[in-house]
């Protein structure tokens, strides 16, 4: 997905410079970022200096990055909430082992 995002940014920047040509919608760019293409989008933004000055766009972009980071942290177990039931089971297992 990163390669797709990179290509879409490149294509959109090229069309923006030509003026009058059909452009890639921001919704499409954000959709690709949301599907996992945000690293390629980040690289393309810097490489082509594209969309960096548009504050509203960048707020959504960084929200997508934060969502992905939170998802990876949750998936890795770094932010799993300890439930009371799980704590009780762990205490019982520790007591039985002692």
Phi, psi and omega in degrees: 000330179297322179294321178297314179298315179301314180297317180297319177296316179300313181297317180294319178297316179299317180290327178295323180289331181278341179055136178088348179273158178297134183250160174283130182290152177296326178298320179294316179299314179294324178298317179293321177299317181296327179282005176115002182270011184297327178296318177295324178294318179298316179296316180295321178303317181286318183295320185256359185049055185241129177073003183290330184272351182269099187302314182298324178292315183292329176298314179294318180302310182291333174294321177295317178299315180297321178298316178296318179298316179296320178298318178293321178296317178297313182298322182284348180094001183291334182234026175292133178282140175277120179270151179304322180297317180295319179298320179296318179296317179296321178295320179295319180294321179293320180293322181290327181284338184278000000 
